[in-house]
């Protein structure tokens, strides 16, 4: 009896060794081979102002020389997910409903299928999301499993304020303003004069090009601030200014 058991175990081991491993591409229960398609996602712009709307294009390209039919169980064909600091913070399909409508779409060689999805970069209180880099992945919701795109990245930039316009900024968020370095063909430097600041905003960095300077401020305390910026000609009397620009900022808490 023991000899028969050992022989059976030996035959089972041999069968496992000679049986080829399943393909890592198309599986028996799948209708589409993922290796036949290229799924790409690209942002319309690499940078948007925090609180604005970012638009992405998902492209499906057929890499074979034959038409590939993509099956869908519902009316949903695409989806989009956003990550920040390894946490998923947004899913385009969340809260949406689709009818049970099984169908398929043909993807022909040399004729990519494209679709656009949008993401409004605000939180549940409609306040701008924190500035920084976000990772975005597109999905094609085929059955029985969906296909994922590459990971794209987009930057949420500080809001840029313009003269005279009141801009609301959240606590501990940055905002920027752009200024020219030449007025009437004269080189200038800018000086800042605050009204009602009381450490509500603080200038913490600047970036320069050949023609412009960008000042970046940090909102540190809630309240209203008026900033006057004076363009002083270089190497001339500091009492003179070629131009004055006024900016109004309201620093708000997350609940405002």
C-alpha positions as CSV (number, residue, x, y, z in Angstrom):
1,X,0.0,0.0,0.0
2,X,2.8,2.4,0.9
3,X,4.6,1.6,-2.4
4,X,1.4,2.5,-4.3
5,X,1.0,5.8,-2.5
6,X,4.7,6.7,-3.2
7,X,4.2,5.9,-6.8
8,X,1.1,8.0,-7.1
9,X,2.8,11.0,-5.4
10,X,5.8,10.6,-7.7
11,X,3.5,10.6,-10.8
12,X,1.7,13.7,-9.5
13,X,5.0,15.5,-9.0
14,X,6.2,14.7,-12.5
15,X,2.9,15.9,-14.0
16,X,3.3,19.3,-12.2
17,X,6.8,19.7,-13.5
18,X,6.0,19.0,-17.1
19,X,2.7,20.9,-17.3
20,X,3.4,24.4,-18.8
21,X,2.7,27.4,-16.6
22,X,-0.4,29.5,-17.6
23,X,0.2,32.6,-19.7
24,X,0.5,35.9,-17.8
25,X,-1.4,37.6,-20.5
26,X,-4.8,36.3,-21.7
27,X,-6.5,34.0,-19.2
28,X,-9.2,31.4,-20.1
29,X,-12.0,33.4,-18.5
30,X,-11.0,36.7,-20.2
31,X,-12.2,38.1,-23.5
32,X,-9.4,40.6,-24.1
33,X,-5.7,40.1,-24.0
34,X,-4.2,43.1,-22.2
35,X,-1.1,42.9,-24.3
36,X,-3.1,43.7,-27.4
37,X,-3.9,47.2,-26.2
38,X,-2.0,50.3,-25.0
39,X,-3.9,52.4,-22.4
40,X,-2.5,55.9,-21.9
41,X,-3.7,58.9,-19.9
42,X,-2.4,62.4,-20.3
43,X,-3.4,65.7,-18.7
44,X,-4.4,68.6,-20.8
45,X,-1.9,70.7,-19.0
46,X,0.9,69.7,-16.6
47,X,-0.2,72.3,-14.0
48,X,-3.6,73.8,-12.9
49,X,-4.4,76.3,-10.2
50,X,-5.6,74.5,-7.0
51,X,-9.4,74.7,-7.0
52,X,-9.6,74.7,-10.8
53,X,-10.6,71.8,-13.1
54,X,-8.1,69.4,-14.6
55,X,-9.0,67.6,-17.8
56,X,-7.5,64.2,-18.9
57,X,-7.6,62.2,-22.1
58,X,-7.6,58.4,-22.0
59,X,-6.5,56.8,-25.2
60,X,-6.9,53.1,-26.2
61,X,-4.6,52.0,-29.0
62,X,-4.8,48.6,-30.7
63,X,-1.3,47.1,-31.1
64,X,-2.4,44.2,-33.3
65,X,-3.4,44.0,-36.9
66,X,-7.0,42.9,-36.1
67,X,-10.0,44.5,-34.6
68,X,-10.3,44.0,-30.8
69,X,-13.8,44.2,-29.3
70,X,-14.0,45.5,-25.7
71,X,-16.9,44.2,-23.7
72,X,-18.7,46.2,-21.0
73,X,-21.3,45.1,-18.6
74,X,-22.9,48.5,-18.0
75,X,-23.0,51.9,-19.6
76,X,-19.7,52.9,-17.9
77,X,-16.6,52.6,-20.1
78,X,-14.0,54.7,-18.4
79,X,-12.9,55.8,-14.9
80,X,-10.3,57.9,-13.3
81,X,-8.6,57.8,-9.9
82,X,-6.3,60.4,-8.2
83,X,-3.7,59.7,-5.5
84,X,-1.9,62.1,-3.1
85,X,0.8,60.9,-0.8
86,X,-0.2,57.3,-1.6
87,X,-3.9,57.9,-0.6
88,X,-6.7,57.7,-3.2
89,X,-8.6,61.0,-2.8
90,X,-10.8,61.0,-5.8
91,X,-12.7,58.5,-8.0
92,X,-14.5,59.9,-11.0
93,X,-17.2,57.2,-10.9
94,X,-18.0,57.6,-7.2
95,X,-21.7,58.5,-6.6
96,X,-22.6,57.8,-10.3
97,X,-24.9,55.1,-11.5
98,X,-25.0,53.3,-14.8
99,X,-27.8,51.1,-16.3
100,X,-27.1,47.4,-16.9
101,X,-26.4,47.7,-20.6
102,X,-24.0,45.0,-21.8
103,X,-22.3,46.1,-25.0
104,X,-18.9,46.2,-26.8
105,X,-16.9,48.7,-28.8
106,X,-14.5,47.8,-31.6
107,X,-10.9,49.1,-31.4
108,X,-9.5,49.0,-34.9
109,X,-5.7,49.1,-35.7
110,X,-4.5,52.6,-36.3
111,X,-7.8,54.1,-35.0
112,X,-7.4,54.9,-31.3
113,X,-10.4,55.4,-29.1
114,X,-10.2,58.5,-26.9
115,X,-12.3,59.8,-24.0
116,X,-12.0,62.9,-21.7
117,X,-12.7,63.0,-18.0
118,X,-12.5,66.0,-15.7
119,X,-11.5,66.4,-12.0
120,X,-12.4,69.5,-10.0
121,X,-9.6,70.1,-7.6
122,X,-11.6,71.0,-4.5
123,X,-12.5,69.1,-1.3
124,X,-15.9,68.3,0.1
125,X,-16.2,71.9,1.4
126,X,-15.4,73.2,-2.1
127,X,-12.1,74.6,-0.9
128,X,-9.0,74.2,-3.1
129,X,-7.0,71.0,-2.4
130,X,-3.4,71.3,-1.0
131,X,-0.9,72.4,-3.6
132,X,1.6,69.8,-4.8
133,X,2.0,66.8,-7.1
134,X,-0.9,64.3,-7.7
135,X,-0.8,60.9,-9.4
136,X,-3.7,60.1,-11.8
137,X,-4.5,56.7,-13.4
138,X,-7.2,56.0,-16.0
139,X,-9.2,52.8,-16.3
140,X,-11.1,51.1,-19.1
141,X,-13.9,49.2,-17.4
142,X,-14.0,46.1,-19.5
143,X,-15.4,42.8,-18.2
144,X,-14.5,40.6,-16.4
145,X,-11.6,42.8,-15.3
146,X,-10.8,46.5,-16.0
147,X,-7.6,47.6,-17.7
148,X,-5.4,50.4,-16.2
149,X,-3.4,53.1,-17.9
150,X,0.0,54.5,-17.1
151,X,0.3,56.9,-14.0
152,X,0.3,60.5,-15.0
153,X,1.3,63.4,-12.7
154,X,-0.2,66.9,-12.4
155,X,0.8,69.8,-10.2
156,X,-1.8,71.8,-8.3
157,X,-0.2,75.3,-8.2
158,X,-0.8,78.2,-5.9
159,X,-3.5,80.6,-7.1
160,X,-2.3,83.8,-8.8
161,X,-3.9,87.0,-7.7
162,X,-4.5,90.0,-9.9
163,X,-4.6,93.7,-8.9
164,X,-7.8,94.9,-7.3
165,X,-9.4,91.4,-7.2
166,X,-10.3,89.9,-3.7
167,X,-8.9,86.4,-3.5
168,X,-9.7,84.0,-0.7
169,X,-6.8,81.8,0.5
170,X,-6.9,79.0,3.1
171,X,-4.6,79.0,6.2
172,X,-1.1,77.6,5.6
173,X,-1.6,77.7,1.8
174,X,0.6,79.6,-0.6
175,X,-0.5,82.0,-3.3
176,X,1.5,83.8,-6.0
177,X,1.6,87.0,-8.0
178,X,3.6,87.8,-11.2
179,X,5.2,91.2,-11.8
180,X,7.2,92.6,-14.7
181,X,10.8,93.6,-14.3
182,X,10.5,96.3,-17.0
183,X,8.0,99.2,-17.3
184,X,8.2,101.6,-20.2
185,X,11.6,99.9,-21.0
186,X,12.9,100.8,-17.6
187,X,14.2,98.2,-15.2
188,X,12.3,98.3,-11.9
189,X,12.4,96.6,-8.5
190,X,9.2,96.1,-6.5
191,X,8.7,97.1,-2.9
192,X,5.8,95.8,-0.7
193,X,3.7,97.9,1.7
194,X,1.0,96.2,3.7
195,X,-2.2,97.4,5.3
196,X,-3.7,95.4,8.1
197,X,-1.2,92.5,7.7
198,X,-0.3,91.7,11.3
199,X,1.6,88.6,10.2
200,X,-1.4,87.3,8.2
201,X,0.7,86.7,5.1
202,X,4.4,86.3,4.7
203,X,6.6,86.5,1.6
204,X,8.7,83.3,1.7
205,X,10.2,82.9,-1.9
206,X,10.6,84.5,-5.3
207,X,11.4,83.2,-8.8
208,X,12.9,85.3,-11.5
209,X,13.2,85.2,-15.3
210,X,14.7,87.7,-17.7
211,X,11.4,89.6,-17.8
212,X,9.3,88.8,-14.7
213,X,9.5,88.0,-11.0
214,X,7.0,85.7,-9.2
215,X,6.5,86.3,-5.5
216,X,5.1,83.4,-3.4
217,X,3.3,84.2,-0.1
218,X,2.2,82.0,2.7
219,X,-1.1,82.5,4.5
220,X,-0.5,82.3,8.2
221,X,-3.4,83.9,10.1
222,X,-7.0,84.5,9.2
223,X,-8.1,88.0,8.3
224,X,-8.1,90.6,5.5
225,X,-4.8,92.0,4.0
226,X,-4.2,94.7,1.5
227,X,-0.8,94.8,-0.2
228,X,0.5,97.7,-2.3
229,X,3.4,97.0,-4.5
230,X,5.5,99.9,-5.9
231,X,7.7,99.7,-9.0
232,X,10.9,101.7,-8.2
233,X,13.3,102.5,-11.1
234,X,16.7,101.0,-10.5
235,X,19.5,103.3,-9.4
236,X,17.0,106.3,-9.0
237,X,15.4,108.1,-6.1
238,X,13.5,105.7,-3.9
239,X,10.8,108.2,-3.4
240,X,9.6,107.8,-7.0
241,X,7.6,105.0,-8.4
242,X,6.5,104.2,-11.9
243,X,3.5,102.2,-10.9
244,X,1.5,101.0,-7.9
245,X,-0.5,97.7,-7.9
246,X,-2.9,96.8,-5.1
247,X,-3.8,93.3,-4.1
248,X,-6.5,92.2,-1.6
249,X,-6.3,88.9,0.1
250,X,-8.8,87.2,2.6
251,X,-7.2,84.4,4.6
252,X,-9.9,82.0,5.6
253,X,-10.2,78.9,7.7
254,X,-11.3,75.6,6.2
255,X,-14.9,76.1,7.4
256,X,-15.2,79.6,5.9
